[in-house]
């Protein structure tokens, strides 16, 4: 599943780093913490590998309108 925004791609990268043991899990916040708990290493790798070129910084959540 590719990332839909730059922020989502960055959060996936942070969660992947923690999943690999490079970053302490206690340093994760918000979306990256949630991703670490709910996604597999393979899913995080796919999302973190998404190119940022042409992606918006954030995507508005349609459920909040």
C-alpha positions in Angstrom: 0.0 0.0 0.0 1.7 3.2 -1.1 1.6 6.3 1.1 -0.9 9.0 0.1 1.1 11.9 1.6 4.6 13.0 2.6 3.6 12.9 6.3 2.2 9.4 6.0 5.5 8.2 4.3 7.6 9.8 7.1 5.5 8.2 9.8 5.8 4.8 8.2 9.6 5.3 8.1 9.7 6.2 11.8 7.6 3.1 12.6 9.8 0.9 10.5 12.9 2.2 12.2 11.4 1.2 15.6 10.2 -2.2 14.2 13.8 -2.9 13.1 15.1 -1.8 16.5 17.0 1.2 15.3 14.8 3.7 17.2 13.3 3.1 20.7 9.5 2.5 20.5 9.0 5.0 23.4 10.2 7.8 21.0 7.2 7.2 18.6 4.3 9.6 18.7 0.9 9.8 17.0 0.6 8.1 13.6 4.0 6.4 13.7 3.1 4.8 17.1 -0.2 3.5 15.8 1.5 2.2 12.6 4.1 0.4 14.6 1.4 -1.4 16.6 -0.9 -2.3 13.8 1.2 -2.9 10.7 3.6 -5.6 9.7 7.3 -4.9 8.8 6.5 -5.7 5.1 3.6 -3.2 5.1 5.7 -0.5 6.7 8.5 -1.2 4.2 6.1 -0.8 1.3 4.7 2.5 2.6 8.1 3.9 3.6 9.5 3.1 0.2 6.9 5.3 -1.6 8.4 8.2 -3.4 7.6 11.7 -2.0 7.7 13.4 -5.4 4.3 14.9 -6.2 2.7 13.9 -2.9 0.9 16.5 -0.8 2.3 17.2 2.6 -1.0 16.1 4.2 -4.2 14.6 3.0 -7.4 15.8 4.6 -9.4 13.1 6.4 -12.8 12.9 4.7 -14.4 11.6 8.0 -13.6 14.9 9.8 -15.7 17.1 7.6 
